[in-house]
Amino acid sequence: MGDSAKTDNTLKPVKFWDGVKAEFKKITWPNRDELIKQSIAVVAISIVVGAIIAVLDFLLQYGVDFITTFSM
């Protein structure tokens, strides 16, 4: 019963690398100008998101400290 489901495992790596080569031929790499623009965008967005997270962290820390030190 199980014999009919057997496959040839020796061809799998070859097929895999053939598929990788075929997919790499489909890639369109960015030119220098696109790469610079996209890199600047990534750095700028990272800085903005980092600043937002820092502000939120500061506000939450201040709020938690205020609540935990609040005494009646």
All heavy atoms as TSV, in Angstrom:
chain	resi	resn	atom	element	x	y	z
A	1	MET	N	N	0.798	-1.191	0.000
A	1	MET	CA	C	0.000	0.000	0.000
A	1	MET	C	C	0.844	1.261	0.000
A	1	MET	O	O	0.587	2.178	-0.741
A	1	MET	CB	C	-0.892	0.010	1.244
A	1	MET	CG	C	-2.277	-0.365	0.947
A	1	MET	SD	S	-3.287	0.187	2.291
A	1	MET	CE	C	-4.092	-1.305	2.703
A	2	GLY	N	N	1.851	1.330	0.843
A	2	GLY	CA	C	2.670	2.523	0.960
A	2	GLY	C	C	3.651	2.692	-0.181
A	2	GLY	O	O	4.214	3.758	-0.364
A	3	ASP	N	N	3.889	1.636	-0.974
A	3	ASP	CA	C	4.860	1.713	-2.066
A	3	ASP	C	C	4.426	2.675	-3.170
A	3	ASP	O	O	5.250	3.313	-3.803
A	3	ASP	CB	C	5.091	0.320	-2.674
A	3	ASP	CG	C	5.774	-0.612	-1.681
A	3	ASP	OD1	O	6.428	-0.089	-0.757
A	3	ASP	OD2	O	5.649	-1.832	-1.838
A	4	SER	N	N	3.145	2.793	-3.411
A	4	SER	CA	C	2.685	3.647	-4.504
A	4	SER	C	C	2.869	5.131	-4.181
A	4	SER	O	O	2.879	5.958	-5.077
A	4	SER	CB	C	1.212	3.364	-4.821
A	4	SER	OG	O	0.423	3.675	-3.693
A	5	ALA	N	N	3.022	5.486	-2.916
A	5	ALA	CA	C	3.162	6.889	-2.517
A	5	ALA	C	C	4.619	7.327	-2.449
A	5	ALA	O	O	4.898	8.475	-2.161
A	5	ALA	CB	C	2.497	7.097	-1.159
A	6	LYS	N	N	5.555	6.423	-2.726
A	6	LYS	CA	C	6.974	6.777	-2.651
A	6	LYS	C	C	7.353	7.716	-3.790
A	6	LYS	O	O	6.867	7.589	-4.909
A	6	LYS	CB	C	7.851	5.525	-2.718
A	6	LYS	CG	C	7.852	4.717	-1.453
A	6	LYS	CD	C	8.848	3.600	-1.558
A	6	LYS	CE	C	8.870	2.778	-0.278
A	6	LYS	NZ	N	9.806	1.676	-0.370
A	7	THR	N	N	8.249	8.662	-3.475
A	7	THR	CA	C	8.772	9.562	-4.503
A	7	THR	C	C	10.281	9.464	-4.492
A	7	THR	O	O	10.888	9.004	-3.533
A	7	THR	CB	C	8.352	11.019	-4.231
A	7	THR	OG1	O	8.833	11.399	-2.940
A	7	THR	CG2	C	6.848	11.179	-4.284
A	8	ASP	N	N	10.893	9.928	-5.548
A	8	ASP	CA	C	12.340	9.883	-5.661
A	8	ASP	C	C	12.922	11.107	-4.955
A	8	ASP	O	O	12.845	12.222	-5.459
A	8	ASP	CB	C	12.752	9.859	-7.130
A	8	ASP	CG	C	14.236	9.581	-7.295
A	8	ASP	OD1	O	14.898	9.272	-6.283
A	8	ASP	OD2	O	14.721	9.675	-8.433
A	9	ASN	N	N	13.496	10.894	-3.766
A	9	ASN	CA	C	14.027	12.001	-2.966
A	9	ASN	C	C	15.330	12.558	-3.521
A	9	ASN	O	O	15.765	13.626	-3.125
A	9	ASN	CB	C	14.240	11.554	-1.518
A	9	ASN	CG	C	12.925	11.373	-0.802
A	9	ASN	OD1	O	11.918	11.987	-1.164
A	9	ASN	ND2	N	12.914	10.531	0.216
A	10	THR	N	N	15.975	11.865	-4.434
A	10	THR	CA	C	17.250	12.361	-4.967
A	10	THR	C	C	17.037	13.518	-5.927
A	10	THR	O	O	17.935	14.324	-6.134
A	10	THR	CB	C	18.016	11.233	-5.693
A	10	THR	OG1	O	17.193	10.727	-6.750
A	10	THR	CG2	C	18.376	10.131	-4.729
A	11	LEU	N	N	15.868	13.658	-6.520
A	11	LEU	CA	C	15.607	14.738	-7.468
A	11	LEU	C	C	15.083	16.007	-6.798
A	11	LEU	O	O	15.081	17.062	-7.409
A	11	LEU	CB	C	14.609	14.286	-8.533
A	11	LEU	CG	C	15.100	13.217	-9.497
A	11	LEU	CD1	C	13.999	12.855	-10.471
A	11	LEU	CD2	C	16.336	13.679	-10.247
A	12	LYS	N	N	14.638	15.925	-5.551
A	12	LYS	CA	C	14.072	17.091	-4.883
A	12	LYS	C	C	15.050	18.261	-4.773
A	12	LYS	O	O	14.681	19.389	-5.083
A	12	LYS	CB	C	13.513	16.712	-3.515
A	12	LYS	CG	C	12.194	15.996	-3.605
A	12	LYS	CD	C	11.601	15.751	-2.244
A	12	LYS	CE	C	10.279	15.033	-2.377
A	12	LYS	NZ	N	9.662	14.783	-1.093
A	13	PRO	N	N	16.300	18.058	-4.332
A	13	PRO	CA	C	17.210	19.204	-4.267
A	13	PRO	C	C	17.479	19.833	-5.632
A	13	PRO	O	O	17.580	21.054	-5.751
A	13	PRO	CB	C	18.491	18.621	-3.675
A	13	PRO	CG	C	18.069	17.403	-2.941
A	13	PRO	CD	C	16.895	16.870	-3.730
A	14	VAL	N	N	17.567	19.016	-6.663
A	14	VAL	CA	C	17.821	19.540	-8.007
A	14	VAL	C	C	16.638	20.400	-8.454
A	14	VAL	O	O	16.809	21.505	-8.974
A	14	VAL	CB	C	18.072	18.393	-9.002
A	14	VAL	CG1	C	18.170	18.913	-10.413
A	14	VAL	CG2	C	19.334	17.624	-8.613
A	15	LYS	N	N	15.425	19.909	-8.250
A	15	LYS	CA	C	14.225	20.661	-8.615
A	15	LYS	C	C	14.140	21.958	-7.819
A	15	LYS	O	O	13.738	22.992	-8.346
A	15	LYS	CB	C	12.968	19.820	-8.387
A	15	LYS	CG	C	12.797	18.695	-9.371
A	15	LYS	CD	C	11.513	17.936	-9.088
A	15	LYS	CE	C	11.339	16.771	-10.038
A	15	LYS	NZ	N	10.118	16.024	-9.764
A	16	PHE	N	N	14.508	21.892	-6.560
A	16	PHE	CA	C	14.467	23.092	-5.707
A	16	PHE	C	C	15.386	24.165	-6.260
A	16	PHE	O	O	14.978	25.320	-6.415
A	16	PHE	CB	C	14.867	22.734	-4.274
A	16	PHE	CG	C	15.025	23.929	-3.386
A	16	PHE	CD1	C	13.921	24.586	-2.889
A	16	PHE	CD2	C	16.293	24.416	-3.061
A	16	PHE	CE1	C	14.059	25.701	-2.077
A	16	PHE	CE2	C	16.443	25.521	-2.254
A	16	PHE	CZ	C	15.323	26.169	-1.755
A	17	TRP	N	N	16.624	23.822	-6.569
A	17	TRP	CA	C	17.585	24.816	-7.061
A	17	TRP	C	C	17.227	25.312	-8.451
A	17	TRP	O	O	17.490	26.475	-8.784
A	17	TRP	CB	C	19.015	24.281	-7.003
A	17	TRP	CG	C	19.482	24.157	-5.584
A	17	TRP	CD1	C	19.756	23.025	-4.903
A	17	TRP	CD2	C	19.681	25.235	-4.658
A	17	TRP	NE1	N	20.113	23.312	-3.611
A	17	TRP	CE2	C	20.080	24.663	-3.437
A	17	TRP	CE3	C	19.563	26.613	-4.740
A	17	TRP	CZ2	C	20.358	25.434	-2.307
A	17	TRP	CZ3	C	19.837	27.381	-3.613
A	17	TRP	CH2	C	20.229	26.791	-2.420
A	18	ASP	N	N	16.606	24.472	-9.246
A	18	ASP	CA	C	16.112	24.938	-10.549
A	18	ASP	C	C	15.020	25.985	-10.350
A	18	ASP	O	O	14.971	26.990	-11.062
A	18	ASP	CB	C	15.567	23.770	-11.371
A	18	ASP	CG	C	16.676	22.874	-11.917
A	18	ASP	OD1	O	17.841	23.328	-11.946
A	18	ASP	OD2	O	16.364	21.732	-12.307
A	19	GLY	N	N	14.170	25.761	-9.376
A	19	GLY	CA	C	13.121	26.724	-9.062
A	19	GLY	C	C	13.693	28.028	-8.525
A	19	GLY	O	O	13.207	29.114	-8.857
A	20	VAL	N	N	14.738	27.928	-7.701
A	20	VAL	CA	C	15.384	29.129	-7.166
A	20	VAL	C	C	15.983	29.950	-8.303
A	20	VAL	O	O	15.824	31.176	-8.356
A	20	VAL	CB	C	16.469	28.753	-6.128
A	20	VAL	CG1	C	17.317	29.950	-5.751
A	20	VAL	CG2	C	15.832	28.142	-4.888
A	21	LYS	N	N	16.661	29.290	-9.236
A	21	LYS	CA	C	17.251	29.998	-10.383
A	21	LYS	C	C	16.176	30.691	-11.205
A	21	LYS	O	O	16.338	31.836	-11.631
A	21	LYS	CB	C	18.032	29.022	-11.268
A	21	LYS	CG	C	19.341	28.568	-10.690
A	21	LYS	CD	C	20.019	27.604	-11.651
A	21	LYS	CE	C	21.247	26.965	-11.048
A	21	LYS	NZ	N	21.867	25.987	-11.951
A	22	ALA	N	N	15.067	30.009	-11.426
A	22	ALA	CA	C	13.979	30.580	-12.219
A	22	ALA	C	C	13.389	31.809	-11.525
A	22	ALA	O	O	13.088	32.814	-12.173
A	22	ALA	CB	C	12.899	29.533	-12.457
A	23	GLU	N	N	13.238	31.741	-10.214
A	23	GLU	CA	C	12.676	32.880	-9.479
A	23	GLU	C	C	13.653	34.059	-9.453
A	23	GLU	O	O	13.235	35.216	-9.504
A	23	GLU	CB	C	12.308	32.470	-8.055
A	23	GLU	CG	C	11.130	31.523	-7.970
A	23	GLU	CD	C	9.850	32.116	-8.554
A	23	GLU	OE1	O	9.584	33.313	-8.336
A	23	GLU	OE2	O	9.126	31.382	-9.235
A	24	PHE	N	N	14.938	33.798	-9.355
A	24	PHE	CA	C	15.923	34.879	-9.350
A	24	PHE	C	C	15.948	35.621	-10.679
A	24	PHE	O	O	16.253	36.808	-10.728
A	24	PHE	CB	C	17.326	34.349	-9.022
A	24	PHE	CG	C	17.695	34.544	-7.577
A	24	PHE	CD1	C	17.436	33.558	-6.648
A	24	PHE	CD2	C	18.305	35.708	-7.153
A	24	PHE	CE1	C	17.772	33.737	-5.324
A	24	PHE	CE2	C	18.643	35.892	-5.828
A	24	PHE	CZ	C	18.379	34.909	-4.905
A	25	LYS	N	N	15.603	34.947	-11.765
A	25	LYS	CA	C	15.560	35.610	-13.067
A	25	LYS	C	C	14.386	36.584	-13.156
A	25	LYS	O	O	14.399	37.502	-13.963
A	25	LYS	CB	C	15.470	34.568	-14.186
A	25	LYS	CG	C	16.755	33.794	-14.362
A	25	LYS	CD	C	16.631	32.763	-15.459
A	25	LYS	CE	C	17.927	31.962	-15.564
A	25	LYS	NZ	N	17.830	30.902	-16.581
A	26	LYS	N	N	13.359	36.400	-12.313
A	26	LYS	CA	C	12.183	37.262	-12.321
A	26	LYS	C	C	12.375	38.536	-11.496
A	26	LYS	O	O	11.558	39.448	-11.589
A	26	LYS	CB	C	10.970	36.504	-11.772
A	26	LYS	CG	C	10.558	35.318	-12.603
A	26	LYS	CD	C	9.393	34.611	-11.936
A	26	LYS	CE	C	9.020	33.332	-12.646
A	26	LYS	NZ	N	7.928	32.628	-11.954
A	27	ILE	N	N	13.419	38.594	-10.701
A	27	ILE	CA	C	13.632	39.730	-9.805
A	27	ILE	C	C	14.025	40.962	-10.606
A	27	ILE	O	O	14.866	40.901	-11.502
A	27	ILE	CB	C	14.735	39.414	-8.770
A	27	ILE	CG1	C	14.302	38.273	-7.868
A	27	ILE	CG2	C	15.068	40.647	-7.948
A	27	ILE	CD1	C	15.383	37.795	-6.922
A	28	THR	N	N	13.411	42.096	-10.269
A	28	THR	CA	C	13.832	43.374	-10.847
A	28	THR	C	C	14.520	44.160	-9.737
A	28	THR	O	O	13.878	44.563	-8.760
A	28	THR	CB	C	12.642	44.181	-11.396
A	28	THR	OG1	O	11.687	44.380	-10.358
A	28	THR	CG2	C	11.990	43.459	-12.552
A	29	TRP	N	N	15.800	44.337	-9.862
A	29	TRP	CA	C	16.576	45.017	-8.844
A	29	TRP	C	C	16.446	46.530	-9.012
A	29	TRP	O	O	16.392	47.036	-10.125
A	29	TRP	CB	C	18.050	44.605	-8.943
A	29	TRP	CG	C	18.241	43.143	-8.724
A	29	TRP	CD1	C	18.392	42.187	-9.673
A	29	TRP	CD2	C	18.269	42.467	-7.467
A	29	TRP	NE1	N	18.521	40.955	-9.088
A	29	TRP	CE2	C	18.455	41.094	-7.737
A	29	TRP	CE3	C	18.156	42.871	-6.149
A	29	TRP	CZ2	C	18.523	40.141	-6.739
A	29	TRP	CZ3	C	18.228	41.920	-5.149
A	29	TRP	CH2	C	18.414	40.578	-5.438
A	30	PRO	N	N	16.399	47.288	-7.906
A	30	PRO	CA	C	16.280	48.746	-8.018
A	30	PRO	C	C	17.588	49.362	-8.516
A	30	PRO	O	O	18.670	48.844	-8.248
A	30	PRO	CB	C	15.984	49.188	-6.591
A	30	PRO	CG	C	16.548	48.114	-5.726
A	30	PRO	CD	C	16.412	46.839	-6.516
A	31	ASN	N	N	17.438	50.486	-9.226
A	31	ASN	CA	C	18.653	51.177	-9.642
A	31	ASN	C	C	19.159	52.032	-8.475
A	31	ASN	O	O	18.562	52.063	-7.401
A	31	ASN	CB	C	18.406	52.016	-10.902
A	31	ASN	CG	C	17.339	53.068	-10.707
A	31	ASN	OD1	O	17.089	53.520	-9.596
A	31	ASN	ND2	N	16.697	53.443	-11.791
A	32	ARG	N	N	20.243	52.738	-8.690
A	32	ARG	CA	C	20.895	53.476	-7.607
A	32	ARG	C	C	19.977	54.546	-7.008
A	32	ARG	O	O	19.892	54.684	-5.785
A	32	ARG	CB	C	22.183	54.108	-8.128
A	32	ARG	CG	C	22.967	54.836	-7.077
A	32	ARG	CD	C	24.259	55.394	-7.669
A	32	ARG	NE	N	24.974	56.192	-6.725
A	32	ARG	CZ	C	25.883	55.749	-5.879
A	32	ARG	NH1	N	26.179	54.462	-5.866
A	32	ARG	NH2	N	26.500	56.570	-5.055
A	33	ASP	N	N	19.272	55.300	-7.852
A	33	ASP	CA	C	18.398	56.359	-7.355
A	33	ASP	C	C	17.245	55.806	-6.520
A	33	ASP	O	O	16.922	56.344	-5.459
A	33	ASP	CB	C	17.842	57.176	-8.527
A	33	ASP	CG	C	18.914	57.991	-9.226
A	33	ASP	OD1	O	19.936	58.313	-8.571
A	33	ASP	OD2	O	18.742	58.287	-10.420
A	34	GLU	N	N	16.616	54.737	-6.997
A	34	GLU	CA	C	15.534	54.113	-6.241
A	34	GLU	C	C	16.031	53.585	-4.904
A	34	GLU	O	O	15.356	53.719	-3.876
A	34	GLU	CB	C	14.913	52.982	-7.047
A	34	GLU	CG	C	14.135	53.418	-8.256
A	34	GLU	CD	C	13.664	52.254	-9.100
A	34	GLU	OE1	O	14.123	51.108	-8.861
A	34	GLU	OE2	O	12.848	52.474	-10.003
A	35	LEU	N	N	17.204	52.983	-4.922
A	35	LEU	CA	C	17.769	52.424	-3.704
A	35	LEU	C	C	18.038	53.507	-2.668
A	35	LEU	O	O	17.728	53.338	-1.490
A	35	LEU	CB	C	19.062	51.670	-4.025
A	35	LEU	CG	C	19.729	50.938	-2.867
A	35	LEU	CD1	C	18.836	49.822	-2.365
A	35	LEU	CD2	C	21.062	50.383	-3.314
A	36	ILE	N	N	18.577	54.642	-3.110
A	36	ILE	CA	C	18.857	55.747	-2.191
A	36	ILE	C	C	17.558	56.306	-1.628
A	36	ILE	O	O	17.443	56.533	-0.412
A	36	ILE	CB	C	19.687	56.838	-2.906
A	36	ILE	CG1	C	21.104	56.314	-3.166
A	36	ILE	CG2	C	19.738	58.116	-2.091
A	36	ILE	CD1	C	21.954	57.216	-4.045
A	37	LYS	N	N	16.550	56.524	-2.473
A	37	LYS	CA	C	15.267	57.059	-2.008
A	37	LYS	C	C	14.606	56.121	-1.005
A	37	LYS	O	O	14.092	56.563	0.022
A	37	LYS	CB	C	14.332	57.289	-3.194
A	37	LYS	CG	C	14.704	58.465	-4.049
A	37	LYS	CD	C	13.750	58.601	-5.222
A	37	LYS	CE	C	14.170	59.700	-6.168
A	37	LYS	NZ	N	13.283	59.793	-7.346
A	38	GLN	N	N	14.613	54.844	-1.301
A	38	GLN	CA	C	13.981	53.880	-0.404
A	38	GLN	C	C	14.740	53.756	0.907
A	38	GLN	O	O	14.139	53.610	1.975
A	38	GLN	CB	C	13.857	52.525	-1.095
A	38	GLN	CG	C	12.851	52.534	-2.230
A	38	GLN	CD	C	12.812	51.229	-2.998
A	38	GLN	OE1	O	13.558	50.291	-2.715
A	38	GLN	NE2	N	11.947	51.166	-3.997
A	39	SER	N	N	16.066	53.834	0.846
A	39	SER	CA	C	16.867	53.764	2.074
A	39	SER	C	C	16.610	54.977	2.961
A	39	SER	O	O	16.476	54.845	4.184
A	39	SER	CB	C	18.353	53.676	1.732
A	39	SER	OG	O	18.625	52.502	1.016
A	40	ILE	N	N	16.519	56.155	2.349
A	40	ILE	CA	C	16.224	57.369	3.117
A	40	ILE	C	C	14.836	57.265	3.745
A	40	ILE	O	O	14.640	57.639	4.911
A	40	ILE	CB	C	16.351	58.615	2.220
A	40	ILE	CG1	C	17.826	58.844	1.870
A	40	ILE	CG2	C	15.764	59.843	2.888
A	40	ILE	CD1	C	18.064	59.912	0.823
A	41	ALA	N	N	13.873	56.741	2.998
A	41	ALA	CA	C	12.519	56.576	3.526
A	41	ALA	C	C	12.504	55.624	4.718
A	41	ALA	O	O	11.855	55.900	5.734
A	41	ALA	CB	C	11.586	56.073	2.430
A	42	VAL	N	N	13.234	54.533	4.629
A	42	VAL	CA	C	13.277	53.565	5.728
A	42	VAL	C	C	13.906	54.184	6.974
A	42	VAL	O	O	13.395	54.033	8.089
A	42	VAL	CB	C	14.045	52.287	5.304
A	42	VAL	CG1	C	14.366	51.411	6.503
A	42	VAL	CG2	C	13.242	51.509	4.285
A	43	VAL	N	N	15.003	54.909	6.799
A	43	VAL	CA	C	15.670	55.538	7.939
A	43	VAL	C	C	14.765	56.599	8.567
A	43	VAL	O	O	14.625	56.671	9.792
A	43	VAL	CB	C	17.033	56.136	7.513
A	43	VAL	CG1	C	17.627	56.991	8.613
A	43	VAL	CG2	C	17.996	55.019	7.136
A	44	ALA	N	N	14.119	57.422	7.732
A	44	ALA	CA	C	13.251	58.479	8.248
A	44	ALA	C	C	12.059	57.898	9.008
A	44	ALA	O	O	11.735	58.353	10.112
A	44	ALA	CB	C	12.769	59.356	7.100
A	45	ILE	N	N	11.433	56.892	8.442
A	45	ILE	CA	C	10.287	56.271	9.120
A	45	ILE	C	C	10.727	55.603	10.415
A	45	ILE	O	O	10.027	55.670	11.434
A	45	ILE	CB	C	9.582	55.278	8.176
A	45	ILE	CG1	C	8.880	56.058	7.062
A	45	ILE	CG2	C	8.598	54.397	8.916
A	45	ILE	CD1	C	8.327	55.210	5.956
A	46	SER	N	N	11.895	54.982	10.416
A	46	SER	CA	C	12.410	54.347	11.633
A	46	SER	C	C	12.638	55.380	12.732
A	46	SER	O	O	12.323	55.136	13.904
A	46	SER	CB	C	13.711	53.607	11.341
A	46	SER	OG	O	13.493	52.569	10.414
A	47	ILE	N	N	13.168	56.540	12.363
A	47	ILE	CA	C	13.399	57.595	13.351
A	47	ILE	C	C	12.067	58.115	13.899
A	47	ILE	O	O	11.913	58.297	15.116
A	47	ILE	CB	C	14.240	58.736	12.732
A	47	ILE	CG1	C	15.671	58.243	12.501
A	47	ILE	CG2	C	14.232	59.974	13.616
A	47	ILE	CD1	C	16.537	59.186	11.699
A	48	VAL	N	N	11.097	58.338	13.016
A	48	VAL	CA	C	9.790	58.838	13.461
A	48	VAL	C	C	9.101	57.826	14.377
A	48	VAL	O	O	8.595	58.192	15.452
A	48	VAL	CB	C	8.897	59.168	12.244
A	48	VAL	CG1	C	7.470	59.452	12.662
A	48	VAL	CG2	C	9.467	60.362	11.487
A	49	VAL	N	N	9.084	56.571	13.984
A	49	VAL	CA	C	8.447	55.537	14.810
A	49	VAL	C	C	9.189	55.391	16.139
A	49	VAL	O	O	8.568	55.242	17.191
A	49	VAL	CB	C	8.370	54.193	14.056
A	49	VAL	CG1	C	7.939	53.062	14.972
A	49	VAL	CG2	C	7.425	54.306	12.882
A	50	GLY	N	N	10.509	55.468	16.111
A	50	GLY	CA	C	11.282	55.400	17.351
A	50	GLY	C	C	10.958	56.557	18.283
A	50	GLY	O	O	10.834	56.371	19.504
A	51	ALA	N	N	10.782	57.745	17.721
A	51	ALA	CA	C	10.424	58.911	18.539
A	51	ALA	C	C	9.029	58.747	19.134
A	51	ALA	O	O	8.814	59.062	20.318
A	51	ALA	CB	C	10.507	60.178	17.699
A	52	ILE	N	N	8.099	58.246	18.343
A	52	ILE	CA	C	6.739	58.024	18.857
A	52	ILE	C	C	6.753	57.008	19.989
A	52	ILE	O	O	6.117	57.207	21.030
A	52	ILE	CB	C	5.802	57.570	17.714
A	52	ILE	CG1	C	5.571	58.725	16.740
A	52	ILE	CG2	C	4.478	57.048	18.251
A	52	ILE	CD1	C	4.864	58.323	15.467
A	53	ILE	N	N	7.492	55.933	19.818
A	53	ILE	CA	C	7.578	54.907	20.864
A	53	ILE	C	C	8.235	55.481	22.114
A	53	ILE	O	O	7.798	55.199	23.239
A	53	ILE	CB	C	8.333	53.667	20.349
A	53	ILE	CG1	C	7.481	52.943	19.304
A	53	ILE	CG2	C	8.701	52.717	21.494
A	53	ILE	CD1	C	8.183	51.818	18.589
A	54	ALA	N	N	9.266	56.318	21.958
A	54	ALA	CA	C	9.935	56.921	23.119
A	54	ALA	C	C	8.989	57.838	23.875
A	54	ALA	O	O	8.955	57.818	25.116
A	54	ALA	CB	C	11.172	57.686	22.655
A	55	VAL	N	N	8.209	58.634	23.153
A	55	VAL	CA	C	7.251	59.534	23.808
A	55	VAL	C	C	6.182	58.723	24.540
A	55	VAL	O	O	5.843	59.025	25.695
A	55	VAL	CB	C	6.622	60.499	22.785
A	55	VAL	CG1	C	5.442	61.242	23.374
A	55	VAL	CG2	C	7.664	61.486	22.276
A	56	LEU	N	N	5.637	57.706	23.886
A	56	LEU	CA	C	4.638	56.860	24.543
A	56	LEU	C	C	5.209	56.171	25.777
A	56	LEU	O	O	4.543	56.076	26.814
A	56	LEU	CB	C	4.094	55.825	23.560
A	56	LEU	CG	C	3.156	56.351	22.489
A	56	LEU	CD1	C	2.823	55.240	21.496
A	56	LEU	CD2	C	1.892	56.902	23.101
A	57	ASP	N	N	6.435	55.704	25.673
A	57	ASP	CA	C	7.091	55.057	26.810
A	57	ASP	C	C	7.233	56.031	27.971
A	57	ASP	O	O	6.947	55.694	29.120
A	57	ASP	CB	C	8.451	54.519	26.395
A	57	ASP	CG	C	9.168	53.825	27.535
A	57	ASP	OD1	O	8.563	52.927	28.169
A	57	ASP	OD2	O	10.337	54.186	27.794
A	58	PHE	N	N	7.656	57.251	27.668
A	58	PHE	CA	C	7.820	58.259	28.708
A	58	PHE	C	C	6.473	58.571	29.370
A	58	PHE	O	O	6.375	58.632	30.603
A	58	PHE	CB	C	8.424	59.537	28.124
A	58	PHE	CG	C	8.501	60.668	29.109
A	58	PHE	CD1	C	9.466	60.674	30.099
A	58	PHE	CD2	C	7.591	61.712	29.037
A	58	PHE	CE1	C	9.535	61.713	31.014
A	58	PHE	CE2	C	7.640	62.753	29.951
A	58	PHE	CZ	C	8.615	62.760	30.939
A	59	LEU	N	N	5.434	58.763	28.559
A	59	LEU	CA	C	4.115	59.084	29.112
A	59	LEU	C	C	3.556	57.932	29.953
A	59	LEU	O	O	2.995	58.165	31.032
A	59	LEU	CB	C	3.151	59.438	27.984
A	59	LEU	CG	C	3.444	60.742	27.244
A	59	LEU	CD1	C	2.502	60.902	26.063
A	59	LEU	CD2	C	3.348	61.932	28.181
A	60	LEU	N	N	3.691	56.719	29.462
A	60	LEU	CA	C	3.206	55.570	30.233
A	60	LEU	C	C	3.988	55.395	31.526
A	60	LEU	O	O	3.408	55.093	32.577
A	60	LEU	CB	C	3.274	54.299	29.386
A	60	LEU	CG	C	2.231	54.209	28.270
A	60	LEU	CD1	C	2.525	53.020	27.367
A	60	LEU	CD2	C	0.833	54.107	28.844
A	61	GLN	N	N	5.300	55.590	31.462
A	61	GLN	CA	C	6.103	55.481	32.674
A	61	GLN	C	C	5.702	56.558	33.682
A	61	GLN	O	O	5.563	56.285	34.871
A	61	GLN	CB	C	7.586	55.616	32.345
A	61	GLN	CG	C	8.486	55.444	33.546
A	61	GLN	CD	C	9.954	55.579	33.169
A	61	GLN	OE1	O	10.297	55.829	32.024
A	61	GLN	NE2	N	10.820	55.416	34.146
A	62	TYR	N	N	5.495	57.774	33.209
A	62	TYR	CA	C	5.061	58.860	34.082
A	62	TYR	C	C	3.699	58.543	34.686
A	62	TYR	O	O	3.485	58.741	35.883
A	62	TYR	CB	C	5.002	60.180	33.304
A	62	TYR	CG	C	4.535	61.338	34.138
A	62	TYR	CD1	C	5.383	61.951	35.051
A	62	TYR	CD2	C	3.229	61.812	34.008
A	62	TYR	CE1	C	4.949	63.017	35.817
A	62	TYR	CE2	C	2.782	62.877	34.778
A	62	TYR	CZ	C	3.639	63.477	35.679
A	62	TYR	OH	O	3.206	64.529	36.452
A	63	GLY	N	N	2.778	58.028	33.884
A	63	GLY	CA	C	1.446	57.686	34.377
A	63	GLY	C	C	1.482	56.581	35.414
A	63	GLY	O	O	0.811	56.669	36.447
A	64	VAL	N	N	2.259	55.546	35.166
A	64	VAL	CA	C	2.364	54.440	36.125
A	64	VAL	C	C	3.022	54.920	37.408
A	64	VAL	O	O	2.578	54.577	38.518
A	64	VAL	CB	C	3.135	53.250	35.507
A	64	VAL	CG1	C	3.474	52.211	36.557
A	64	VAL	CG2	C	2.331	52.628	34.381
A	65	ASP	N	N	4.062	55.725	37.308
A	65	ASP	CA	C	4.714	56.258	38.503
A	65	ASP	C	C	3.754	57.137	39.300
A	65	ASP	O	O	3.729	57.091	40.528
A	65	ASP	CB	C	5.963	57.061	38.133
A	65	ASP	CG	C	7.117	56.190	37.687
A	65	ASP	OD1	O	7.082	54.963	37.966
A	65	ASP	OD2	O	8.049	56.725	37.055
A	66	PHE	N	N	2.959	57.934	38.606
A	66	PHE	CA	C	1.991	58.798	39.284
A	66	PHE	C	C	0.959	57.964	40.024
A	66	PHE	O	O	0.617	58.249	41.174
A	66	PHE	CB	C	1.309	59.719	38.269
A	66	PHE	CG	C	0.263	60.602	38.867
A	66	PHE	CD1	C	0.643	61.717	39.616
A	66	PHE	CD2	C	-1.076	60.332	38.705
A	66	PHE	CE1	C	-0.322	62.546	40.189
A	66	PHE	CE2	C	-2.035	61.133	39.268
A	66	PHE	CZ	C	-1.670	62.256	39.998
A	67	ILE	N	N	0.452	56.917	39.375
A	67	ILE	CA	C	-0.565	56.066	39.986
A	67	ILE	C	C	0.000	55.289	41.164
A	67	ILE	O	O	-0.637	55.172	42.211
A	67	ILE	CB	C	-1.161	55.106	38.954
A	67	ILE	CG1	C	-1.994	55.896	37.936
A	67	ILE	CG2	C	-2.026	54.030	39.611
A	67	ILE	CD1	C	-2.443	55.083	36.749
A	68	THR	N	N	1.225	54.760	41.041
A	68	THR	CA	C	1.785	53.932	42.114
A	68	THR	C	C	2.235	54.767	43.306
A	68	THR	O	O	2.292	54.256	44.423
A	68	THR	CB	C	2.971	53.102	41.604
A	68	THR	OG1	O	3.943	53.964	41.023
A	68	THR	CG2	C	2.504	52.082	40.587
A	69	THR	N	N	2.549	56.036	43.100
A	69	THR	CA	C	2.984	56.880	44.236
A	69	THR	C	C	1.839	57.705	44.792
A	69	THR	O	O	2.012	58.410	45.775
A	69	THR	CB	C	4.114	57.833	43.808
A	69	THR	OG1	O	3.686	58.646	42.734
A	69	THR	CG2	C	5.350	57.035	43.405
A	70	PHE	N	N	0.665	57.611	44.178
A	70	PHE	CA	C	-0.494	58.362	44.642
A	70	PHE	C	C	-0.966	57.769	45.965
A	70	PHE	O	O	-1.216	56.602	46.092
A	70	PHE	CB	C	-1.621	58.285	43.603
A	70	PHE	CG	C	-2.804	59.116	43.931
A	70	PHE	CD1	C	-2.754	60.488	43.796
A	70	PHE	CD2	C	-3.963	58.535	44.400
A	70	PHE	CE1	C	-3.844	61.268	44.096
A	70	PHE	CE2	C	-5.062	59.298	44.720
A	70	PHE	CZ	C	-5.004	60.678	44.552
A	71	SER	N	N	-1.024	58.592	46.985
A	71	SER	CA	C	-1.467	58.093	48.288
A	71	SER	C	C	-2.643	58.938	48.770
A	71	SER	O	O	-2.735	60.132	48.532
A	71	SER	CB	C	-0.327	58.152	49.296
A	71	SER	OG	O	0.104	59.499	49.456
A	72	MET	N	N	-3.526	58.293	49.477
A	72	MET	CA	C	-4.709	58.983	49.991
A	72	MET	C	C	-4.471	59.512	51.369
A	72	MET	O	O	-3.937	59.076	52.235
A	72	MET	CB	C	-5.912	58.042	50.004
A	72	MET	CG	C	-6.344	57.665	48.629
A	72	MET	SD	S	-7.741	56.616	48.815
A	72	MET	CE	C	-8.494	56.775	47.281
